[in-house]
Amino acid sequence: MSRRPLIAIPSRFAASTSALRYAAVVTARALADAVHRAGGEPFMMHPVGAGEAASRLAAADGLLLPGGGDLAPGAYGESVAHDAVYDVDAGQDAFDLAAARHALAAGLPTLAVCRGLQVVNVLLGGRLRQHMEPDHRHVVHPVGVRPGSLLAGVAGVEKIEASCYHHQCASALGEGLVATGHAGDGTVEAAELAGSRGWFLGVQWHPEDTAHADPANQRIFDALVAAARS
């Protein structure tokens, strides 16, 4: 039996968890389960030491940049934070940006989920809307998929039901990013990289929420693992 492709997932810092009693480093189980169902091996990375991110990712076959707290507004040139900005962590930001930088430069297959897409957007010079009104927290809505896009080929649908939990979104896309999925209100919900060296897909929603029951969302993880395998 061939080995499972190793999919690196930078973990998230949590102030507390009931199972561990104290501050913890965590990964959403639904995310790891979706990668495992796809045939990948979830590899939870401790998100510290941004300067070592590239060398540590050398062992990985793919990268999954997950959701999490907000990026510091200073990362995209804004000095004042909206009151709704939460869970900013400078170390987390630095590691995610370094991991994304290496993955895009090396052509490492990459799936960017929610915050992950925002990280890539900011890395490429894009900007974020610090707070949306109304926001997309605890919302499931259809996302129109651009025909002929990578997302269309992966999901196999013209509209995908997206489970969202975000109060920020791209206000301007970074260099090379192309919007390939939109919510009904015009929010960019998916983006791809024109001329990318490797497989890349960014989605603003959380496909792991419904992947266990929705084949279109599970196929997003299947495609990441297939790209990592090849």
Stockholm file with secondary structure:
# STOCKHOLM 1.0

chainA/1-230         MSRRPLIAIPSRFAASTSALRYAAVVTARALADAVHRAGGEPFMMHPVGAGEAASRLAAADGLLLPGGGDLAPGAYGESVAHDAVYDVDAGQDAFDLAAARHALAAGLPTLAVCRGLQVVNVLLGGRLRQHMEPDHRHVVHPVGVRPGSLLAGVAGVEKIEASCYHHQCASALGEGLVATGHAGDGTVEAAELAGSRGWFLGVQWHPEDTAHADPANQRIFDALVAAARS
#=GR chainA/1-230 SS CCCCCEEEEECEEESCCTTTSSCEEECCHHHHHHHHHTTCEEEEECCCCGGGHHHHHTTCSEEEECCCSCCCGGGGTCCSCCTTCCCCCHHHHHHHHHHHHHHHHHTCCEEEETHHHHHHHHHTTCEEESCCSSCEEEEEEEEEECTTSHHHHHHCSSEEEEEEEESCEEEECCTTEEEEEECTTCCEEEEEETTCSSCEEEESSCGGGTTTTCHHHHHHHHHHHHHHHC
#=GC SS_cons         CCCCCEEEEECEEESCCTTTSSCEEECCHHHHHHHHHTTCEEEEECCCCGGGHHHHHTTCSEEEECCCSCCCGGGGTCCSCCTTCCCCCHHHHHHHHHHHHHHHHHTCCEEEETHHHHHHHHHTTCEEESCCSSCEEEEEEEEEECTTSHHHHHHCSSEEEEEEEESCEEEECCTTEEEEEECTTCCEEEEEETTCSSCEEEESSCGGGTTTTCHHHHHHHHHHHHHHHC
//
